[in-house]
């Protein structure tokens, strides 16, 4: 199977500090992630001055409204250039989610492998149209959306330049942290079936097990928030992994990736050596004389499996013995008449 793409979501966990953002790039690389993803926005183009915070933001951020919070988390174009340069240096992919039209234009100059549409923009027609015009591989997060809203967004992307082959859907539950009972991981499979698209999972739960389960279910992309320190102020830190946890998640997903295999049921190379020791052959459990008609009471299935297979039980029963044979003898085809 193709390698699962693992995106370490830095988001705004740099708290507006470019040095912290650069430190996060090294941490994501060391953890084994394929990409690190930031968020690109201008506060004035993303939220009105009196836009209220979400509940999780109210609990974890000191600012009174979204605008004040977002203003402190902006990264300008120069900061983006520094992050892109550092990603190239660290040999990890750079991604960022744009949250407004100007940010789409800015990121279009950065030659990213994917455009990532955040869940909040799935009902934003001009935004979807502008992303589609970039004609790039596109990842669409589907948090908070009904299946009808997902379908509507997909159709807009198709109409304005995104091909089916280049579109990926991420199942997501927009809550930080997300309660396990709200994950509904099977919805990822439902979207894959309904839209015939590659799917993945953007995880907001505490811990790593749900992301690992998504990989086992066939996710081709896993995205997970991480932070350098969960105790830092800011909206997303408490629902994020620390670098050690991120590395553990990546390692587990890579193990799952190997374990999934090709789906063909056959003995693996590792287990072929165990066929003879583990399987059974037909042995005599009592001595018999030449010409004796073998009955079920005369034979027993025992290891090893290098003689007549126990699957040939009915073939052996009723055959005549070609010689006098002792109890414990492993039958051969030449012993039978």
ABEGO torsion letter per residue (X at the ends): XBBBBBBBBAEAAAGGBAAAAAAAAAAAAAAGBABBBBBBBBAAAABBAABBBBAAAAAABABABAAAAAAAABBBAAAAAAAAAAAAAAGBBBBBBBABAAAAAAAAAAGBABBBBBAAAAABAAAAAAAAAAGBBBBBBABGBBAAAAAAAAAAAAAAGBBAAABBBBBBBBBOBBBAAAAGAAAAAAAAAAAGBBBBBBBABBEAAAAAAAAAAGBABBBBBBBABAABBEAAAAABBBAAAAAAAAAAAAAAAAAAEAGBBBBBAAAAAAAAAABBBBBBABBBBBGBBBBAAABBBBOBAABBBAAAAAAABGBBBABBBBBGBBBBAAABX
